[in-house]
Amino acid sequence: MAELRGGLIGCGFFAINQMHAWRDIEGAAMVAICDRDPERLRIIGDQFGIAKRYTDAAEVFASESLDFVDIATTVPSHRPLVEMAALYRVPVICQKPFAPTLADAKAMVRACVEAGVPLMVHENFRWQSAIQAVRAVLDSGEIGTPFFGRISFRSAYDVFSGQPYLAKGKRFIIEDLGIHSLDIARFLLGDVSTITTRTARINPGIAGEDVATMLMDHKSGATSVVDCSYATKLATEPFPETLIEIDGSDGTIRLAQGYRLTVTGRSGTKITDVSPPVLAWASRPWHNIQESVVAIQQHWVDCLAKGTEPATSGADNLKTFALVEAAYLGAASHEPVHLDGLLT
């Protein structure tokens, strides 16, 4: 199979991980990059040997014959860039958060459907090997039918030094981090009917919320708690690990700090180390995120080759995005929010 030709738009903080991943996976290669900042363009271009460099996204689509485009810019530019890709009928991966509003997200999905091009959201957390290991236990039936889950991400890691814009937005932890945790909850326990949310701002130097607790009713009958914090100081900093508890009719799953997976079920108790690999270009503690980037991008290439829909397609991600919107609505009203009305 010939390699797919890809273009990267956005050469900022996280894009370097995506470029490393593109170099590692099979079936695709980056042939062009784009960024409005010439210095960022130079750094990425020189590091990865990309000769074709653009400062205008429209020129990329007009000048290059691409099999897909990877949009790694900030949220305000996502809709125009996705719609531009749809106009040129180029399959597109879009970084999260997907869009500024749910209406924008729906419009982006609609544009790609009408153009007949695949759209995937770079929702990589569910692709971490430890979280995939939890999903595999559920699929095995070892703990029976899940009825309760907790998805927890609590840390005091300074995320603002690398991404200072995060401190300025009125929305912070739910939109930036909680979106991943909510997607994991959907991935493990199914779609959600109702969400109740409480938030707080502990750090006075930021504009948005840095603590969020969300209680969800899943359509499967399970209940989950998703809790996120960037204001939690612990003896051993867990960043960027997601900790998971799931109770089922025949047992339990516990993914604890240090990637320790304990399963108590029909076959007894088994403890496994599900630590992610540290790729040659990766660095601790980011290695779990970095290996998931390789996994999701390989998934995208495989889906393009087979003509199948990606697990985190635009249509699927609307359900996660709706949870984010519902969480903010519920935090403001202190009332439960039903999801069905948001997705119609």
Secondary structure, DSSP 8 states (H G I E B T S, - for coil): ---EEEEEE--STTHHHHHHHHHHSSSEEEEEEE-S-HHHHHHHHHHHT--EEES-HHHHHHH---SEEEE-S-GGGHHHHHHHHHHTT--EEEESS--SSHHHHHHHHHHHHHHT--EEEE--GGGSHHHHHHHHHHHHTTT-SEEEEEEEEE-----TTT-GGGGTSS--HIIIIIHHHHHHHHHHH--EEEEEEEEE---TTSSS-SEEEEEEEETTS-EEEEEEESS---SS--TT--EEEEEETTEEEEEETTTEEEEEETTEEEEEE------TT--TTTHHHHHHHHHHHHHHHHHHHHT---TTBHHHHHHHHHHHHHHHHHHHH-S-EESHHHH-
